[in-house]
């Protein structure tokens, strides 16, 4: 990524990471902060990695791909939360 683009994207990425970390802190307050931060980064990467597949899908397939992403994220993040059934 060109330096100028990386500099422009930095604040947006930091804000997104902060929001995801805040959600994880609310859902898993007992998890260590370092674990929540790492899990937030991984969750964001999962979504970013799957985004091209979502954008390439059309019609009902798009909804199914989005459902798959939600399933992956739920299964990845639920061990952090003692009340995983409410995630």
Helices and strands as residue ranges (DSSP letters): H 3-27, H 33-56, H 60-77, G 78-80, G 84-86
